[in-house]
Amino acid sequence: MDQTEKMLQELTDAYGVTGHEGDVARIMARHLSPIAKISYDKLGSIIAREKAGQKGPRIMLAGHMDEVGFMVKEITKEGFIRFLPLGGWWPHVILSQRVLIRTAKGDVVGVVGSKAPHILEAEERKKVQKIEDLYIDVGSTEKNNVAKKLGIRPGDPIVPISPFTVLSNRKAYLAKAWDDRIGCALIIDVMKRLAKIKHPNTVFGVGTVQEEVGLRGATTSVRGVEPDAAFVLEVGLAMDTPGINGDQKEKMGAGPSLYIYDATMIPNTGLRNLVIDVAEKKKIPYQFSSIARGGTDGGRIHIHGLGVPTQTIGVPTRYIHGHTGILHRDDYDRTVTLLVEVIRRLDDKIVRGLTAH
């Protein structure tokens, strides 16, 4: 396992559902503190300003630290846990999955309960379960309410259990939380690469909080950066699996995804063209992504102040917003290279040209 794999494992194995991103922030701070000055906004987003930055444009790299998960809503008298979703979930992928509940007394393992198929009625088999009907079983019995003894409280975060795994295709990685620990990893590796070369700007790496519930950390952290241009680093939606129709199909292993549209932002045309030109000049394969529903931190960053030229770039990932996702190491490495090559060209003249008319 090389250093990049170790970092990806560290980031994805960390527990950090929306509103509880502290463990991830500490990992980012440890990796970035040798090359950057670390600060935080008052919601908990981490802002790493490179120590060797120039007086040129302020470039923001944003990736959100939170992962989709759950929160304890209530504990039944029998000791079962009712929960709320943090982020968008399709209930089918929740059933029978292991989870970890973080409490003031320590971590508690449980499983999302489900009926055995032997007792399902015919109509039940056809329905998608509603999240409000699901529960977590931590092993309580009628005479032994384990949940109460363990100090589980409403508001405690609940995190999927899914350890980082290198698959038999050694470049394919399976883990939870790629959305958006892959963005956090990109920030770390890009800033480390930039620290070793000359470039005409100052780079800020920002791990944002609470993206999955309304882009909240992006709204506050961008005020602490006041960027001249920004890149939002995300997952892309790999659509190369069975059952997905349509002409646009991002593929795992085919290069970084360049977002051309999402429901919260239309990217800056000049910045998009710069990324394409650099990718073609450096012979870095790339593909396009558009998302009709949902958005990224760019939705808040690009409308900050008088506006910020912003582009979202992603690593194609299968099965996001579930307990496990899969991505390809080549896509990650190519995204790092592409970002470094683009940023080293972002001088005053080019950045001013992004908003020229």
C-alpha positions in Angstrom: 0.0 0.0 0.0 1.6 3.3 -1.1 1.2 6.7 0.6 -1.8 7.7 -1.4 -3.7 4.5 -0.6 -2.9 4.9 3.0 -4.2 8.5 3.0 -7.4 7.4 1.1 -7.9 4.6 3.6 -7.4 7.0 6.5 -9.9 9.6 5.1 -12.6 7.1 4.1 -12.4 5.0 7.3 -12.8 8.2 9.4 -16.3 8.8 10.8 -17.7 12.2 9.8 -21.4 12.4 9.0 -22.9 15.9 8.4 -22.4 18.1 11.4 -19.8 15.8 13.0 -16.7 16.3 10.7 -14.1 16.8 13.4 -12.2 13.6 12.8 -11.8 14.4 9.1 -10.7 18.0 9.8 -8.0 16.7 12.1 -6.7 14.3 9.4 -6.6 17.1 6.9 -4.8 19.4 9.3 -2.1 16.9 10.1 -1.4 16.4 6.4 -1.5 20.0 5.5 0.1 21.8 8.5 3.7 21.3 7.2 2.9 23.4 4.1 -0.1 25.5 5.1 -1.4 27.8 7.8 -4.5 26.2 9.3 -7.6 28.0 10.5 -11.3 27.3 10.8 -14.6 29.0 10.3 -17.1 29.0 13.1 -19.1 26.0 11.6 -16.0 23.9 11.6 -14.7 24.1 8.0 -10.9 23.9 7.8 -9.1 26.5 5.8 -5.5 25.7 4.8 -3.6 28.7 3.3 -0.3 27.6 1.6 2.7 29.1 3.4 4.6 29.9 0.3 1.8 31.7 -1.5 2.4 34.6 -3.8 0.6 37.9 -4.0 -1.3 36.8 -7.1 -4.9 35.5 -7.3 -6.4 33.6 -4.4 -7.4 30.2 -5.6 -9.9 28.1 -3.5 -9.9 24.3 -3.6 -13.1 23.1 -1.9 -14.1 19.6 -0.9 -16.7 18.7 1.7 -15.7 16.6 4.7 -19.2 15.3 5.6 -20.5 11.9 4.4 -24.1 10.8 4.2 -25.3 9.1 7.4 -28.0 9.3 10.0 -28.9 10.8 13.4 -30.7 9.2 16.3 -34.3 10.4 16.4 -35.6 8.4 19.3 -35.2 5.2 21.3 -38.2 3.0 21.7 -39.1 1.6 25.1 -37.8 -1.8 23.8 -34.4 -0.3 22.9 -34.7 0.0 19.1 -33.3 3.2 17.5 -35.4 5.3 15.2 -33.3 7.6 13.0 -33.2 10.5 10.6 -31.3 10.7 7.3 -28.4 13.1 7.0 -28.2 13.6 3.2 -30.0 11.8 0.4 -30.6 8.1 0.8 -32.5 5.5 -1.3 -34.0 3.3 1.5 -33.3 0.1 -0.4 -29.6 0.4 0.2 -30.0 0.9 3.9 -31.6 -2.4 4.9 -29.5 -4.9 6.8 -26.4 -2.7 6.8 -24.1 -2.3 9.8 -23.8 1.1 11.4 -21.9 2.7 14.2 -23.6 5.1 16.7 -21.3 7.6 18.3 -22.3 8.3 21.9 -20.9 10.2 24.8 -20.0 6.9 26.3 -18.3 5.4 23.2 -19.1 3.8 19.9 -22.0 1.3 19.6 -22.4 -1.1 16.7 -25.9 -1.9 15.3 -27.7 -3.1 12.2 -30.6 -1.7 10.3 -33.3 -4.2 11.0 -35.4 -5.8 8.3 -38.0 -8.6 8.1 -36.9 -12.0 7.0 -38.3 -12.8 3.5 -40.2 -15.8 4.9 -42.7 -13.5 6.7 -43.1 -10.8 4.0 -46.5 -10.5 2.5 -46.7 -10.4 -1.3 -47.5 -6.7 -1.4 -44.7 -5.9 1.0 -42.1 -7.4 -1.3 -43.1 -4.9 -4.0 -42.7 -1.8 -1.8 -39.7 0.4 -1.2 -39.3 0.8 2.6 -39.7 4.3 4.1 -36.9 5.5 6.3 -39.3 6.5 9.0 -40.3 2.8 9.2 -36.8 1.5 9.6 -34.9 1.0 12.9 -31.5 0.1 14.2 -31.1 -3.0 16.4 -28.2 -2.8 18.9 -29.1 -6.1 20.6 -31.7 -5.0 23.2 -34.1 -7.5 24.6 -37.3 -7.1 26.6 -35.5 -7.4 29.9 -32.3 -5.7 28.9 -32.6 -2.4 27.2 -29.0 -2.1 26.0 -29.6 1.1 24.2 -30.5 2.9 27.4 -27.5 1.4 29.3 -25.1 2.5 26.6 -26.3 6.1 26.8 -27.6 6.5 23.3 -29.3 9.9 23.0 -31.4 11.7 20.3 -29.0 13.7 18.1 -26.1 11.1 18.3 -24.6 10.6 14.8 -24.9 7.3 13.0 -22.2 6.3 10.5 -22.1 3.4 8.0 -19.5 0.7 8.6 -17.6 -0.1 5.4 -13.8 -0.3 5.6 -11.5 0.7 2.8 -10.7 -2.3 0.5 -8.4 -2.7 -2.5 -10.2 -4.9 -4.9 -8.7 -7.7 -7.1 -8.3 -5.0 -9.8 -5.6 -3.4 -7.7 -6.5 0.1 -9.0 -10.1 -0.2 -7.9 -10.9 0.9 -4.4 -14.1 0.2 -2.4 -15.0 2.3 0.6 -17.7 4.5 2.1 -17.6 8.3 2.0 -15.9 8.8 -1.3 -18.5 11.6 -1.5 -16.5 13.6 -0.6 -13.4 12.3 1.0 -12.0 12.0 -2.5 -12.2 15.9 -2.7 -10.4 16.1 0.7 -7.7 13.9 -0.6 -7.3 15.9 -3.8 -6.8 19.0 -1.8 -4.0 17.4 0.2 -2.2 16.0 -2.8 -2.6 19.0 -5.0 -1.3 21.4 -2.3 1.6 19.1 -1.6 2.5 19.1 -5.3 2.2 22.8 -5.6 4.4 23.4 -2.6 7.3 22.0 -4.6 6.9 24.2 -7.7 6.6 27.8 -8.6 3.1 29.2 -9.3 1.7 32.7 -9.5 -1.0 32.6 -6.9 -2.0 31.7 -3.3 -3.9 28.4 -2.9 -6.4 27.8 -0.1 -7.5 24.2 0.6 -10.9 24.1 2.3 -12.6 21.1 3.8 -16.2 22.2 4.2 -18.9 21.0 6.6 -22.6 20.2 6.1 -22.6 20.1 2.3 -25.1 17.3 2.2 -27.8 19.3 4.0 -27.5 22.6 2.2 -24.0 23.6 1.3 -23.6 25.3 4.6 -19.9 25.2 5.2 -19.2 26.5 1.7 -21.4 29.5 2.5 -19.3 30.5 5.6 -15.8 29.4 4.5 -15.8 31.3 1.2 -16.1 34.5 3.3 -12.8 33.5 5.0 -11.0 33.0 1.7 -12.5 35.7 -0.6 -11.3 33.8 -3.7 -10.6 35.1 -7.1 -11.3 31.7 -8.6 -12.4 28.3 -7.2 -12.4 24.6 -8.0 -14.9 22.4 -6.3 -13.5 18.9 -6.0 -16.1 16.1 -5.9 -17.1 12.6 -7.0 -18.5 12.2 -10.5 -21.4 9.9 -11.2 -20.0 6.8 -12.9 -22.8 5.4 -15.1 -21.1 2.4 -16.6 -23.0 -0.2 -14.7 -26.0 -2.4 -15.9 -29.4 -0.8 -16.1 -28.4 2.8 -16.8 -29.6 4.1 -20.1 -28.7 7.2 -22.0 -25.9 8.5 -24.2 -24.0 10.3 -21.5 -22.2 7.7 -19.5 -19.2 8.7 -17.3 -17.0 5.7 -17.0 -14.7 4.6 -14.2 -11.1 4.7 -15.4 -11.8 7.1 -18.3 -10.4 10.3 -16.6 -11.7 13.2 -14.5 -15.2 14.4 -14.8 -15.6 18.0 -15.8 -19.0 19.3 -14.6 -20.8 21.4 -17.2 -24.0 21.8 -15.2 -25.7 21.0 -12.0 -28.9 22.2 -10.3 -27.0 24.9 -8.3 -24.4 26.2 -10.7 -23.4 26.8 -14.3 -19.6 26.9 -14.3 -17.5 29.8 -15.6 -17.0 29.3 -19.3 -13.4 30.6 -19.3 -12.4 28.3 -16.5 -14.0 25.4 -18.2 -12.2 26.1 -21.4 -8.9 26.5 -19.6 -9.3 23.1 -18.0 -10.1 21.5 -21.4 -7.2 23.2 -23.1 -4.7 22.0 -20.4 -6.1 18.5 -20.4 -5.7 18.2 -24.2 -2.2 19.8 -24.2 -1.1 17.4 -21.4 -2.9 14.4 -23.0 -5.0 13.9 -19.9 -8.2 12.0 -20.7 -11.4 13.7 -19.4 -15.1 13.4 -19.7 -18.1 15.6 -19.1 -20.7 15.5 -16.4 -24.1 17.1 -15.9 -26.5 16.6 -13.0 -30.1 17.7 -13.3 -30.9 17.1 -9.6 -28.5 18.0 -6.7 -25.5 20.3 -6.6 -22.2 20.9 -5.0 -20.5 23.5 -2.8 -20.0 25.5 -6.0 -23.6 26.5 -5.7 -22.7 28.9 -2.8 -19.1 29.7 -3.7 -19.8 31.0 -7.2 -22.4 33.6 -6.0 -20.3 34.9 -3.1 -19.7 38.7 -3.1 -19.8 39.9 -6.7 -19.3 36.4 -8.0 -16.4 33.8 -8.1 -15.4 32.0 -11.4 -15.9 28.4 -10.3 -15.5 25.0 -11.9 -16.4 21.6 -10.4 -14.1 18.6 -11.2 -14.9 15.1 -10.1 -13.5 11.5 -9.9 -16.1 9.1 -11.4 -17.5 6.9 -8.7 -20.0 4.1 -8.6 -22.7 3.7 -6.0 -22.4 7.1 -4.2 -24.8 7.9 -1.3 -24.7 4.3 -0.1 -22.6 2.3 2.3 -20.0 1.5 -0.4 -18.6 3.1 -3.6 -15.9 2.2 -6.1 -13.5 4.4 -7.9 -10.3 4.0 -10.0 -6.9 5.1 -8.9 -5.9 6.3 -12.4 -8.8 8.8 -12.4 -7.6 10.1 -9.0 -4.0 10.5 -10.2 -5.1 12.2 -13.4 -7.3 14.6 -11.5 -4.3 15.6 -9.3 -2.1 16.2 -12.3 -4.8 18.2 -14.2 -5.5 20.5 -11.2 -1.8 21.2 -10.7 -1.3 22.0 -14.3 -4.3 24.3 -14.4 -3.5 26.2 -11.2 0.1 26.9 -12.1 -1.3 28.8 -15.1 -3.7 31.0 -13.1 -1.9 34.3 -13.0 -3.5 37.7 -12.7 -4.0 38.1 -16.4 -5.8 34.8 -16.9 -7.9 35.2 -13.8 -9.0 38.7 -14.9 -9.9 37.3 -18.3 -12.3 34.9 -16.7 -14.8 37.6 -16.1 -13.9 40.0 -19.1 -16.7 40.9 -21.5 
